Amino acid sequence: MKECKQCIEAQWCSEIEINVVSDDIIQITIEDNGKGFTNLTTGDGQGERLGGNGIENIKHRASLSGWEVEWKSQKNNGTKVILSVDTTN
């Protein structure tokens, strides 16, 4: 949630949609309408280095709890983050 708040406050996007689906696999999808990235680990499509270690921190924190994280992003088309965990294990 902290990352969502930062995204809006920094005016990187104007909308964030969060969906949760629960069955044998819990899936949380977070999608924004921001500027997106062309390279999620090294820059934002504008030749700039990503600030901080946000993406790596999210991956690390999720993996500690058994969650998988998938990033989908495209320059000028926003970013989608999908977190999922199998609840049958």
trRosetta pair geometry for C-beta under 8 A, 3 or more apart (Angstrom, degrees):
i j d omega theta_ij theta_ji phi_ij phi_ji
1 4 5.5 -51 -152 33 41 114
1 5 6.4 42 151 -19 69 103
2 5 5.8 -55 -153 36 32 112
2 6 6.4 32 151 -19 65 107
3 6 5.6 -53 -147 37 33 113
3 7 6.4 41 153 -27 64 103
3 54 6.2 121 -115 -163 117 121
3 58 7.0 3 -47 -77 158 126
4 7 5.7 -51 -151 28 31 116
4 8 6.8 21 157 -9 64 105
4 16 5.1 151 -149 142 105 171
4 18 7.6 -30 -98 -58 152 123
4 30 6.9 -113 -81 -160 111 132
5 8 6.3 -63 -154 40 30 103
5 9 6.1 25 155 -16 68 114
6 9 5.7 -59 -139 42 30 109
6 10 5.9 18 166 -10 67 113
7 10 6.4 -65 -145 43 20 101
7 12 4.9 -85 -160 60 69 116
7 13 5.3 -1 157 30 109 106
7 16 6.5 100 85 -69 136 130
7 32 6.0 -101 160 -101 149 162
7 34 6.5 -97 -172 -58 111 146
8 11 7.4 28 179 -79 36 35
8 12 7.7 -82 -66 44 21 76
8 13 6.5 -59 -87 73 59 78
8 14 7.4 84 -129 -128 83 26
8 16 6.7 -91 -56 -13 108 119
11 14 7.7 14 -149 -73 66 72
12 32 7.4 35 111 142 94 151
12 34 4.5 16 143 -137 80 136
12 35 6.3 -91 -166 13 78 98
13 16 6.4 98 102 -62 135 82
13 32 3.9 -40 -131 173 175 119
13 33 5.2 130 -156 61 104 60
13 34 3.2 -76 -68 -63 98 91
13 35 7.7 -133 -71 -5 76 61
13 78 6.7 72 -113 -118 127 92
14 33 6.2 -40 48 70 78 117
15 32 6.5 160 89 -148 57 62
15 33 4.8 38 52 10 99 119
16 30 6.6 -5 -175 -171 103 89
16 31 7.2 158 -156 81 56 41
16 32 4.8 -24 -100 -94 75 89
17 29 7.8 -5 109 112 90 93
17 30 7.4 165 84 -152 50 42
17 31 4.9 -14 58 61 97 93
17 32 7.6 176 17 -81 68 39
18 28 7.0 -10 -168 -172 90 92
18 29 7.2 164 -151 85 43 54
18 30 5.2 -4 -104 -104 80 76
19 28 7.3 165 85 -154 51 46
19 29 4.6 -2 55 54 99 101
19 31 8.0 10 5 6 102 106
20 26 7.2 -12 -168 -171 91 90
20 27 7.4 162 -152 86 45 51
20 28 5.2 -9 -103 -104 78 77
20 29 8.0 -165 -73 22 35 67
21 26 7.3 166 87 -154 54 44
21 27 4.8 -4 57 57 99 98
21 29 7.9 28 1 -4 102 103
22 26 5.0 0 -112 -110 77 81
22 27 7.9 -163 -74 26 41 62
22 87 7.9 34 -161 -14 86 149
23 26 7.8 173 35 -74 46 45
24 86 6.7 -4 146 -153 84 73
24 87 6.0 -153 -172 52 41 89
24 88 5.0 0 -162 -38 102 114
25 84 5.5 9 174 -171 111 109
25 85 6.9 167 -155 82 68 35
25 86 5.3 -35 -100 -101 83 57
25 87 6.7 -177 -96 5 25 84
26 84 6.7 168 85 -148 52 56
26 85 5.3 -4 53 55 97 87
26 87 5.9 76 -18 -42 96 116
27 82 6.5 -13 -167 -169 100 94
27 83 7.1 157 -154 83 49 51
27 84 4.5 -9 -103 -100 78 95
28 82 7.4 158 82 -156 50 45
28 83 4.5 -6 57 58 99 103
28 84 7.5 -171 23 -73 63 49
29 80 6.5 -12 -168 -169 96 99
29 81 7.3 159 -154 82 47 51
29 82 5.2 -10 -104 -105 79 77
29 83 7.9 -164 -73 26 35 66
30 80 7.2 158 83 -155 49 50
30 81 4.7 -7 59 57 99 99
30 83 7.8 31 -1 -2 102 101
31 78 6.4 55 178 146 79 131
31 79 7.2 -168 -143 96 52 46
31 80 4.4 -6 -104 -106 91 84
31 81 7.6 -167 -72 24 49 60
32 78 5.0 -165 93 -152 60 103
32 79 5.6 12 45 50 98 80
32 80 8.0 -168 21 -75 58 48
33 78 4.7 -54 -121 -80 24 129
34 78 5.2 103 41 -115 57 64
34 79 6.2 -18 55 7 109 94
35 44 6.7 45 104 169 120 111
35 45 7.0 -154 146 54 101 129
35 46 7.8 -7 154 -31 142 117
35 75 7.0 -17 163 -157 74 57
35 76 6.0 -21 -153 -87 58 44
35 78 7.8 88 32 -79 13 38
36 44 7.9 139 105 -170 40 75
36 45 6.6 40 100 -13 79 149
36 73 4.6 164 -157 -179 85 90
36 74 4.9 -27 179 77 155 38
36 75 5.0 -163 91 -102 113 16
36 76 5.9 -62 33 19 119 21
36 77 5.0 25 -42 54 154 59
36 78 5.3 0 -65 35 96 11
36 79 5.5 158 -114 -55 63 76
37 40 5.1 108 102 -87 146 57
37 43 7.1 156 -155 104 97 49
37 44 5.2 -79 -110 -132 82 50
37 45 5.7 -170 -149 -25 36 100
37 50 7.7 2 -116 -80 135 116
37 73 4.4 34 43 122 84 143
37 74 7.9 -12 61 -46 43 6
37 75 6.9 -38 151 -76 7 64
37 79 6.5 38 7 -87 94 117
38 43 7.0 -12 59 91 89 95
38 44 7.6 81 19 154 75 22
38 45 4.0 113 -8 -93 101 87
38 73 7.9 -117 -64 112 20 99
38 74 7.5 41 -94 -148 59 41
38 75 4.8 -2 -58 -47 93 110
39 42 4.7 -21 123 50 129 89
39 43 5.1 44 62 47 109 80
39 45 7.5 158 15 -63 71 60
40 50 8.0 27 180 -56 41 150
40 55 5.8 154 165 -139 96 161
40 71 5.1 95 -118 115 162 151
40 73 6.0 124 -78 35 102 132
41 50 7.6 -109 180 10 20 138
41 55 6.8 -129 -98 89 57 146
41 56 7.8 72 -129 -58 87 97
42 49 6.9 -60 -179 -123 57 69
42 50 7.2 177 163 -2 10 100
43 46 7.2 -148 169 50 106 53
43 47 6.2 -24 -164 -137 146 13
43 48 5.7 136 -150 70 91 44
43 49 6.0 -60 -94 -96 76 33
43 50 6.4 -153 -103 -34 22 78
44 48 5.2 -14 32 64 106 101
44 50 6.2 125 -49 -84 91 75
45 75 3.8 147 -140 -105 155 112
45 76 7.7 -138 129 -22 160 72
50 54 7.1 -115 158 37 119 101
50 55 6.8 -4 148 -1 163 117
51 54 7.4 40 89 -10 71 115
52 57 7.8 -32 147 -6 106 131
53 56 4.7 -55 179 55 92 112
53 57 5.1 103 112 -33 91 99
54 57 5.7 -60 -142 37 24 112
54 58 6.4 23 161 -19 64 105
55 58 5.9 -54 -151 33 29 110
55 59 6.5 28 152 -16 63 106
55 71 7.1 2 -146 -74 116 154
56 59 5.7 -53 -148 37 34 112
56 60 6.2 34 155 -20 66 108
57 60 5.7 -56 -145 38 30 111
57 61 6.1 26 160 -16 66 108
58 61 6.0 -56 -142 40 27 107
58 62 6.1 27 159 -18 63 111
58 69 6.3 134 129 -131 98 163
58 81 7.5 -45 150 -153 152 147
59 62 6.0 -62 -148 39 25 110
59 63 6.2 22 158 -18 64 111
59 69 5.2 -130 -108 51 68 142
60 63 6.0 -58 -146 36 27 108
60 64 6.7 34 155 -27 62 103
61 64 5.8 -49 -155 24 32 116
61 65 7.3 9 155 0 61 106
62 65 6.4 -76 -163 46 34 97
62 67 3.8 -87 -175 81 90 115
62 68 7.2 -150 142 -20 124 1
62 69 4.8 106 68 -44 164 115
62 83 5.9 -132 -131 -132 135 112
63 66 7.5 58 -164 -71 36 13
63 67 6.7 -100 -71 62 30 66
63 68 7.8 53 -92 -96 73 41
63 69 7.7 -80 -48 1 80 105
65 85 7.4 -53 122 -95 93 145
66 85 5.5 79 110 -137 94 113
66 86 7.9 -95 154 44 114 73
66 89 7.8 -156 -170 78 142 128
67 83 5.1 0 179 -171 128 99
67 84 6.7 144 -158 71 77 29
67 85 4.7 -61 -100 -65 68 105
68 83 7.2 157 78 -154 48 49
68 84 5.2 -20 57 62 97 84
68 85 7.1 161 11 -79 73 53
69 81 6.6 -20 -163 -169 95 96
69 82 7.3 147 -157 79 45 52
69 83 5.5 -14 -101 -100 73 74
70 81 7.3 153 79 -158 51 47
70 82 4.4 -11 58 59 101 103
70 84 7.7 11 2 7 106 107
71 79 6.9 -26 -164 -167 90 103
71 80 7.5 146 -160 82 43 56
71 81 5.8 -14 -104 -105 68 73
72 79 7.1 152 84 -160 52 54
72 80 4.4 -8 62 60 102 103
72 81 7.9 -166 27 -73 69 31
72 82 7.4 36 -1 -8 106 106
73 77 7.6 154 -172 78 51 86
73 78 7.2 -122 -133 117 74 40
73 79 4.1 -8 -101 -111 107 82
73 80 7.1 -173 -70 25 61 61
74 77 4.0 1 80 51 105 124
74 78 7.5 17 52 54 77 51
86 89 5.2 63 103 -3 109 107
